[in-house]
């Protein structure tokens, strides 16, 4: 019998769904659900690029991230009301931007910026990994629309990117931590990987005591398995675009 609070096996994802076209006004959108973590990801196509890219012929992909006040157990004050973004928010949105740029050909869509907004509607662990996984689908959808309009000749994405968390819970390596596990695990790590298994970013932290390289390797293997499953789900959603 599983020792995980959810009853899942060590290598099992939470139920994952990717609902495209959730926001009708955005060029691309995806409501991504990792169990009880729900994030709305939208892609907005904007004319112009940041000053450092002007007259280079390159485009830009950037991201913003936020949590709605009642996405958590108790109400969280809006960051605008506090006067600015927290360090955590800035760190996550930079991570999302880096992840998506890593698989995008920035020379392939002109001097245009695509802004990815990841808004957490409900949080139960893994909001950053859900954001990256859903943002890829929204970004692809935006490029697909640009291609259909004749703005670009082909979709400038080299391969899928997705992300998943893993951790050591009660001494065992487990995939896709929910809040009950994340809050009590001995170590946790977020893996951002491409469809071909290349590493974009790994964030790993010991919560209790330092962990062994062999344990990290276990987490890495679980993450690769999880990302393969997520990529299949991304592609299944995108296949509906035709």
Number of C-alpha atoms within 10 A of each C-alpha: 6 9 12 17 10 12 10 15 13 18 17 15 22 17 9 16 18 26 17 24 18 17 15 10 11 17 21 28 31 29 26 27 24 26 17 17 23 25 30 25 33 33 30 19 18 12 11 16 20 11 7 7 14 13 10 11 14 18 22 22 23 19 25 19 25 21 20 16 16 15 18 15 10 8 10 12 12 15 15 8 8 9 8 10 15 11 8 10 17 14 13 21 22 14 23 27 20 17 27 23 16 19 17 22 15 19 13 17 22 18 20 21 21 23 18 29 23 30 20 25 20 20 22 19 22 23 28 24 22 28 33 30 31 31 32 29 31 31 28 23 24 22 24 23 17 18 16 12 10 10 13 16 14 14 19 18 19 12 13 25 32 28 29 28 31 31 32 25 21 14 11 15 23 26 27 28 28 24 16 13 22 22 13 15 22 21 24 26 23 23 24 27 24 22 18 13 15 11 15 18 15 13 10 16 14 14 15 10 9 10 14 9 9 9 15 19 12 17 27 21 14 23 27 22 17 23 26 19 15 25 23 13 17 23 12 12 16 18 9 8 11 5
